[in-house]
Amino acid sequence: MNARLPMLVAIVAVLALVAGCGSGDDEGGSVEVTASSLSKPAFVKEASAICERARGKLVAIKQPLPKAIPATVLPAMESMVEEISELGAPSGDEAEVEAFLQAMQQETESLDEKQASISSFGKLEEEFKTSGGLAKKYGMPKCAFYARFSTS
């Protein structure tokens, strides 16, 4: 029995290491949102301001859109997702806010692969329909980026 103990300890250690590592994948929409003390109206107001700042950066793009995606669009959208997730969600709304942010992150990540085919704001807007629908449903229409880039 004692001869098996070192082997058992080694197996348990390896399993613990593997389990602790998880997928290690930060891509694919892995956004974590925790509860905050913000009320829903306060959260919507702050998140909407963050979205408007990101939108302002996109509307100001002067270079051809495919070139602007890695230079401006991706950083603006990634920053927006990070800032909103750092706000935390109103207590009880974590799943809804997380779903919106995960969709936004996945849509943003997919732009990298599609940048050559996105030649207009209309095509860019189409990429954000899922997150836009979730934002509108939650009461954050300013965070619904589809049909919002080229309008004020």
Stockholm file with secondary structure:
# STOCKHOLM 1.0

chainA/1-152         MNARLPMLVAIVAVLALVAGCGSGDDEGGSVEVTASSLSKPAFVKEASAICERARGKLVAIKQPLPKAIPATVLPAMESMVEEISELGAPSGDEAEVEAFLQAMQQETESLDEKQASISSFGKLEEEFKTSGGLAKKYGMPKCAFYARFSTS
#=GR chainA/1-152 SS CTTTHHHHHHHHHHHHHHHHHTTCCCCSSCCCCCEESCCHHHHHHHHHHHHHHHHHHHHTCCSCHHHHIIIIIHHHHHHHHHHHHHHCEETTCHHHHHHHHHHHHHHHHHHHHHGGGCCSHHHHHHTTHHHHHHHHHHTCGGGCCTTTSSCC
#=GC SS_cons         CTTTHHHHHHHHHHHHHHHHHTTCCCCSSCCCCCEESCCHHHHHHHHHHHHHHHHHHHHTCCSCHHHHIIIIIHHHHHHHHHHHHHHCEETTCHHHHHHHHHHHHHHHHHHHHHGGGCCSHHHHHHTTHHHHHHHHHHTCGGGCCTTTSSCC
//
